[in-house]
């Protein structure tokens, strides 16, 4: 297993507060990749009216919530599994399938490797290449698929590179995986931020393939990581039955279930989020592409990976400089295949993005 050194996660503001002596409330986290608009206004206005829901158990099947998600994601509600965040669903899926050997496209989120290793499996990485802007070479990737592999893991769009695999390419990957009896786990945590979400999401493929499970959550796009509301979509009914049999009942509390139904219907908030991220993503990418000190890689999600073209400046040094100005970016040196020349930051409001750019482009950085 690749050893990951300690680092600051987007949720580690308490550690930052302790080490730097800065009140966590004053820190703008460009590291957490959370929607800068905050929670759905509709949710904020109406959730309190449902407080009495905590006096009863939630529906064990979460039927109403799953039907709401099915409308939002354009799928059959019977293909949806609810979970206490997508992390729980990753863990359940690994526990059930027990992959002996998994192939992970990296650099990417470390939780996949952790869960597979805890289950006794071995992880191999297929490294994305910097000279290809960290875009997946699907033909070469498929040439590495064989019967010795049980599971393929794809974060789409990928964290931290922000690149995406289109659904037409994913279909080709699924065909090869099907031939080699390989299951595919696709993490679509960030897909809703993408301009071409409809061309990326693999949810329509669940109607034709039973060797794919898609993970989604509400932590990032709907800005509610504390709600712990996640879901999976798969057309494999045997897998659905086994997961539902194994997982604890009522993993989602009554208020979280109601909150989900409210936020998935807030079409104005959803449209506003996508418009803001789209504008800021294009604007910031163009600005950094014109700067010789940085190499920005084409982003699809609500964050961007950047390489530092500076003989002296490292990601750790830049992190330190930024946090002292009460802005937290991600030092990417802990990701597999990246070193201390890579940073990642998400897109916030135009005002906060301008403040970030001002610091990045300053000769003092």
C-alpha positions in Angstrom: 0.0 0.0 0.0 1.2 3.5 -0.7 1.9 5.2 2.5 0.2 8.6 2.9 1.8 11.1 5.2 -0.2 13.3 7.5 -1.9 16.3 5.9 -4.6 18.8 6.4 -8.0 17.7 5.0 -10.7 20.3 4.2 -12.4 19.4 7.4 -9.4 19.9 9.6 -10.1 23.5 10.5 -9.7 22.7 14.3 -6.1 21.5 13.7 -5.4 24.7 11.7 -6.9 26.8 14.5 -4.7 25.1 17.0 -1.4 25.3 15.0 -1.8 28.7 13.4 -3.8 30.5 16.1 -6.4 31.6 13.6 -10.1 31.2 14.4 -11.6 28.5 12.2 -14.6 30.7 11.5 -12.3 33.2 9.8 -10.8 30.6 7.4 -12.1 30.2 3.9 -11.7 26.6 3.0 -10.7 26.3 -0.7 -9.8 22.7 0.2 -13.2 21.2 1.1 -14.7 21.4 -2.4 -18.1 22.4 -1.0 -20.7 24.5 -2.8 -19.9 28.1 -1.9 -23.6 29.0 -1.9 -24.2 27.0 1.2 -27.3 24.9 1.7 -30.4 25.1 -0.3 -32.5 28.1 0.6 -35.6 26.0 0.4 -34.1 23.6 2.9 -33.1 26.4 5.2 -36.6 27.9 5.1 -38.6 24.7 5.6 -36.6 22.0 7.5 -37.4 23.4 10.9 -41.1 22.9 10.2 -40.4 19.2 10.2 -38.7 18.9 13.6 -41.5 16.7 14.9 -40.3 14.0 12.5 -37.7 13.0 15.0 -40.4 11.6 17.3 -40.9 8.6 14.9 -38.7 6.2 13.1 -38.0 6.9 9.4 -39.4 4.6 6.7 -37.0 1.7 6.7 -37.2 1.6 2.9 -36.9 5.4 2.4 -39.3 5.0 -0.5 -40.4 8.6 -0.8 -36.7 9.8 -0.7 -35.6 7.2 -3.2 -38.4 8.3 -5.6 -37.4 11.9 -5.2 -33.7 11.0 -6.0 -34.9 8.9 -8.9 -36.6 11.9 -10.5 -33.6 14.0 -9.9 -31.1 11.5 -11.3 -33.4 10.1 -14.0 -33.4 6.5 -12.9 -35.6 3.8 -11.4 -36.1 4.3 -7.7 -35.7 0.5 -7.1 -32.1 0.9 -8.3 -31.3 3.3 -5.5 -29.6 2.3 -2.2 -29.4 4.9 0.6 -26.4 5.2 2.9 -25.0 7.3 5.7 -22.8 9.2 3.3 -21.2 7.6 0.2 -18.3 6.5 2.5 -20.6 3.9 4.2 -21.7 2.6 0.8 -18.1 2.2 -0.3 -17.4 0.2 2.8 -20.5 -2.0 2.4 -19.8 -2.6 -1.3 -16.2 -3.7 -0.5 -17.3 -5.9 2.4 -19.8 -7.7 0.2 -17.8 -8.1 -3.0 -14.4 -8.8 -1.3 -12.2 -7.9 -4.3 -8.9 -9.7 -4.2 -7.3 -7.3 -6.7 -8.5 -3.8 -7.6 -7.3 -1.4 -10.2 -7.7 2.2 -9.2 -7.2 5.1 -11.6 -4.9 7.6 -9.8 -4.0 9.9 -8.3 -7.3 9.9 -6.5 -9.2 9.8 -3.2 -7.4 7.5 -0.7 -10.6 6.0 0.9 -10.9 3.4 -1.9 -7.5 1.9 -1.3 -8.1 2.0 2.5 -11.4 0.1 2.3 -10.1 -2.5 -0.2 -7.0 -3.1 2.0 -9.1 -3.4 5.1 -11.1 -6.1 3.3 -7.9 -8.0 2.6 -7.6 -7.0 -1.1 -4.7 -5.7 -3.1 -4.7 -2.4 -4.9 -3.0 -1.6 -8.1 -2.9 1.9 -9.6 -3.3 2.9 -13.2 -1.5 6.3 -13.2 -2.9 9.2 -15.2 -0.1 11.0 -17.1 0.7 14.6 -16.6 1.8 15.0 -20.3 -1.8 14.1 -21.2 -3.2 16.7 -18.7 -4.1 13.8 -16.5 -6.8 12.7 -18.9 -7.6 9.0 -19.1 -6.1 7.2 -22.1 -9.0 4.7 -22.3 -7.5 2.5 -24.9 -4.3 2.0 -23.0 -6.3 1.6 -19.7 -8.4 -1.1 -21.2 -5.3 -3.0 -22.3 -4.5 -3.4 -18.6 -7.8 -5.1 -17.8 -7.7 -8.9 -17.4 -9.3 -11.7 -15.4 -6.9 -11.3 -12.5 -8.7 -8.0 -11.6 -12.0 -8.1 -9.6 -12.8 -4.4 -9.3 -12.1 -1.2 -11.2 -12.5 2.1 -9.3 -13.1 5.3 -11.1 -13.7 8.7 -9.6 -15.6 10.7 -12.2 -14.8 13.6 -12.3 -11.6 12.7 -10.5 -10.3 14.1 -7.3 -7.8 15.8 -7.4 -7.2 16.1 -11.2 -10.8 17.3 -12.0 -10.8 15.4 -15.3 -13.8 13.4 -16.4 -14.5 10.3 -18.5 -17.4 10.6 -20.9 -20.2 8.1 -20.7 -19.6 6.8 -24.2 -16.0 5.9 -23.1 -17.3 4.4 -19.9 -19.5 2.1 -21.9 -16.5 0.8 -23.7 -14.7 0.2 -20.4 -17.7 -1.6 -19.0 -17.8 -3.9 -22.1 -14.2 -4.9 -21.5 -14.8 -5.3 -17.8 -17.9 -7.5 -18.5 -15.8 -9.8 -20.7 -13.3 -10.2 -17.8 -15.8 -10.5 -15.0 -14.8 -7.2 -13.5 -17.1 -5.0 -11.4 -16.8 -1.2 -11.8 -17.3 1.3 -9.0 -17.8 4.9 -10.2 -17.7 7.7 -7.7 -19.8 10.6 -9.1 -19.4 12.9 -6.1 -18.6 15.9 -8.3 -20.4 15.1 -11.5 -23.3 17.6 -10.8 -20.8 20.5 -11.0 -19.8 19.6 -14.6 -21.0 21.7 -17.5 -21.5 18.4 -19.5 -22.9 16.4 -16.6 -25.4 14.7 -18.9 -22.5 13.4 -21.1 -20.5 12.2 -18.1 -22.8 10.5 -15.7 -23.0 6.7 -16.0 -26.4 6.4 -14.4 -28.1 5.6 -17.7 -25.7 2.7 -18.1 -27.2 1.0 -15.1 -30.2 0.0 -17.2 -28.0 -2.1 -19.5 -25.0 -3.3 -17.3 -25.2 -5.2 -14.0 -21.4 -4.8 -13.3 -21.5 -1.2 -12.3 -22.4 0.7 -9.1 -22.4 4.5 -9.0 -21.9 6.5 -5.8 -23.2 9.9 -5.1 -23.7 12.1 -2.0 -24.9 15.5 -0.9 -21.8 16.7 1.0 -20.3 18.7 -1.9 -22.9 19.9 -4.4 -25.6 20.4 -1.7 -23.1 21.8 0.8 -24.2 19.6 3.7 -21.4 17.2 4.7 -22.8 17.1 8.3 -26.0 15.6 7.0 -24.3 12.3 6.0 -26.7 11.5 3.2 -25.4 9.4 0.3 -26.8 7.1 -2.3 -25.8 4.5 -4.8 -27.3 3.5 -8.1 -27.0 0.1 -9.7 -29.1 -2.2 -11.9 -27.7 -5.3 -10.1 -30.7 -6.3 -8.0 -28.8 -9.1 -6.3 -26.3 -6.6 -5.1 -29.0 -4.2 -3.9 -30.6 -7.0 -1.9 -27.4 -8.0 -0.3 -26.4 -4.5 0.7 -29.8 -3.8 2.1 -29.7 -7.1 4.0 -26.3 -6.2 5.5 -26.6 -2.6 6.3 -28.0 -1.3 9.5 -31.6 -0.2 9.4 -32.4 3.6 9.7 -28.8 4.7 8.8 -30.4 7.9 7.7 -32.3 9.9 10.4 -35.7 11.3 9.8 -34.6 14.9 9.3 -31.9 13.9 6.8 -34.4 12.0 4.8 -36.8 14.9 4.7 -33.9 17.3 3.9 -33.0 15.2 0.9 -36.5 15.4 -0.5 -36.4 19.2 -0.1 -33.0 19.9 -1.6 -33.3 17.6 -4.6 -36.4 19.6 -5.6 -34.8 23.0 -5.2 -34.3 23.6 -9.0 -33.5 27.3 -8.6 -30.6 26.5 -6.2 -29.3 23.7 -8.4 -29.3 26.0 -11.5 -27.7 28.9 -9.6 -24.9 26.6 -8.4 -24.1 25.2 -11.8 -24.1 28.7 -13.3 -21.7 30.1 -10.7 -19.3 27.2 -10.8 -19.3 27.2 -14.6 -18.5 30.9 -14.9 -15.8 30.9 -12.2 -14.2 27.7 -13.5 -13.7 29.2 -17.0 -12.5 32.5 -15.7 -9.9 31.2 -13.3 -8.7 28.6 -15.7 -8.1 31.2 -18.4 -6.3 33.5 -15.9 -3.9 30.8 -14.7 -3.2 29.4 -18.1 -1.7 32.8 -19.0 0.7 32.6 -16.0 4.0 31.0 -16.7 4.5 30.2 -13.0 1.6 27.8 -13.0 0.3 24.9 -15.0 -3.5 24.5 -14.7 -5.1 21.3 -15.8 -8.5 21.4 -17.5 -11.2 21.1 -14.8 -14.6 19.5 -15.1 -15.5 19.6 -11.4 -15.7 22.5 -8.9 -12.0 22.4 -8.2 -8.7 22.7 -10.1 -5.3 21.0 -10.0 -2.3 23.3 -10.5 1.4 22.5 -10.8 3.9 25.1 -9.5 6.6 26.0 -12.0 8.9 27.5 -9.5 12.3 26.1 -8.5 11.9 27.2 -4.9 8.2 27.3 -4.1 6.6 24.1 -2.9 3.0 23.1 -2.2 3.7 23.1 1.6 5.2 26.6 1.5 2.2 27.9 -0.5 -0.2 26.3 1.9 1.5 28.0 4.8 1.5 31.4 3.0 -2.2 31.1 2.1 -3.4 29.9 5.5 -1.7 32.9 7.1 -4.0 35.0 4.9 -7.0 32.9 6.2 -7.4 30.8 3.0 -6.9 27.1 3.0 -5.9 25.2 -0.2 -5.0 21.6 -0.6 -1.3 20.5 -0.6 -1.5 17.6 -3.0 1.9 16.1 -2.1 0.1 13.3 -0.3 -1.7 12.0 -3.3 -0.2 9.0 -5.2 1.9 10.1 -8.2 1.9 13.8 -7.2 4.7 15.6 -5.3 5.2 18.9 -3.5 4.7 20.9 -6.7 0.9 20.4 -6.9 -2.0 22.2 -5.2 -5.7 21.9 -5.5 -8.4 24.5 -4.7 -12.1 24.8 -5.3 -14.1 27.6 -6.8 -15.9 29.9 -4.3 -17.7 33.2 -4.8 -16.1 35.7 -7.3 -15.0 37.9 -4.4 -13.2 35.1 -2.6 -11.8 33.7 -5.8 -10.3 37.1 -6.6 -8.7 37.2 -3.2 -7.2 33.7 -3.8 -5.9 34.8 -7.2 -4.4 38.0 -5.8 -2.3 35.9 -3.4 -1.4 33.3 -6.0 -0.3 35.8 -8.6 1.6 38.0 -6.1 5.3 38.0 -6.5 5.5 37.3 -2.7 4.0 33.8 -3.2 
